Every structure is written in C-alpha cells, then in structure tokens.
C-alpha cells in the first residue's frame, strides 16, 4: 500500500477548479488553504463513482481543517472536511486551472 502523501500538520491547498461533473469538494472550499488533521483511509474517488463508472481510482481521504474565517470571511471556529488526495496539493505548489 502506498504511503500517505500528506502527514498530519501539513498545510495544503484545495484545487480552485469548478469541474463540469459531480465533486465532493465543496465550492466554498475551492482554492482554500487548510491543515491535514489525519488520513481517513482509502476510498474510491466519488467524482468518478457518481458517474456510474466502475473504474474510480482508490485514493487516500484526508480530514482537513479550515478556519471558518478563511472560508467565509468571518467566524472563530474551524471546519473539518474529508477530502480525496487528488483535491489537494502542498500549500506552496501551484495549481493548473482545469
């Protein structure tokens, strides 16, 4: 089994793109920076599974914490989302617009 790409405490950024199909990456979290809390295990990529396809890649899912203020401009709490690895890059990496 491959090792986890992101260790707990790693700063990550979500991809900013808006795909023309189902995605489990909420619009409000696209292009935002967060911190990996922990790996949640591996699961088929929901974006592909939702299309009724049987070829969904199995990826690591991570619990990622975001400051509410970074998502909505206000709030003193945090939001934790379970996100597939392909939605994430290291916080310093550049994203290509897809």
C-alpha positions in Angstrom: 0.0 0.0 0.0 1.4 3.4 -0.9 2.4 5.8 1.9 0.3 8.9 2.7 1.3 11.9 0.7 0.4 14.4 3.4 1.3 13.9 7.1 -0.9 15.4 9.9 0.0 19.1 10.3 0.9 19.6 6.6 -0.5 22.8 5.1 -2.4 22.0 1.9 -4.4 23.9 -0.7 -7.5 22.7 -2.5 -7.8 22.9 -6.2 -9.7 26.0 -7.4 -11.3 24.5 -10.5 -15.1 24.0 -11.0 -15.5 20.7 -12.8 -18.5 20.1 -15.1 -19.4 17.0 -13.1 -20.1 15.9 -9.5 -17.4 16.6 -7.0 -17.2 16.2 -3.2 -15.0 19.3 -3.0 -17.5 22.0 -1.8 -17.4 25.2 -3.8 -16.8 27.3 -0.6 -13.5 25.3 0.0 -12.1 25.5 -3.5 -8.7 27.2 -3.7 -8.5 27.5 0.1 -5.7 26.6 2.4 -6.1 24.2 5.3 -4.2 21.8 7.5 -4.3 18.0 7.4 -5.7 16.6 10.6 -5.3 12.9 9.8 -5.6 10.3 7.0 -9.1 8.7 7.0 -8.3 5.7 4.9 -8.6 4.9 1.2 -11.8 5.1 -0.8 -12.9 5.2 -4.5 -12.9 8.7 -5.9 -16.6 9.9 -5.6 -16.3 12.1 -8.6 -15.9 9.0 -10.8 -18.2 6.7 -8.9 -21.0 9.2 -9.2 -20.9 8.9 -12.9 -21.8 5.2 -12.6 -18.3 4.2 -13.7 -16.6 1.2 -12.2 -13.0 2.5 -12.8 -12.9 5.0 -9.9 -9.3 5.3 -8.6 -8.9 4.4 -5.0 -7.3 7.4 -3.1 -6.4 8.4 0.4 -9.0 10.6 2.0 -7.8 13.2 4.5 -9.5 15.1 7.2 -8.5 18.7 6.5 -9.2 21.6 8.9 -10.0 25.1 7.6 -10.5 28.3 9.6 -14.1 29.4 9.1 -12.8 32.9 8.5 -10.7 31.7 5.6 -13.8 30.1 4.0 -16.5 32.7 4.7 -14.6 35.8 5.9 -15.8 35.5 9.5 -16.2 33.1 12.3 -13.9 32.0 15.2 -14.4 28.2 14.6 -12.9 25.6 12.3 -14.5 23.3 9.7 -13.1 19.8 9.0 -13.8 18.3 5.6 -13.0 14.8 4.4 -11.2 15.3 1.0 -9.7 13.0 -1.5 -6.0 13.3 -2.2 -6.5 14.5 -5.8 -8.3 17.6 -4.5 -5.2 18.7 -2.6 -1.7 19.9 -3.2 1.0 21.2 -0.9 0.2 24.8 0.1 3.2 26.2 -1.8 2.5 24.2 -5.0 1.0 26.0 -8.0 -2.4 24.8 -9.4 -3.2 24.5 -13.0 -6.6 25.7 -13.9 -8.7 22.8 -15.2 
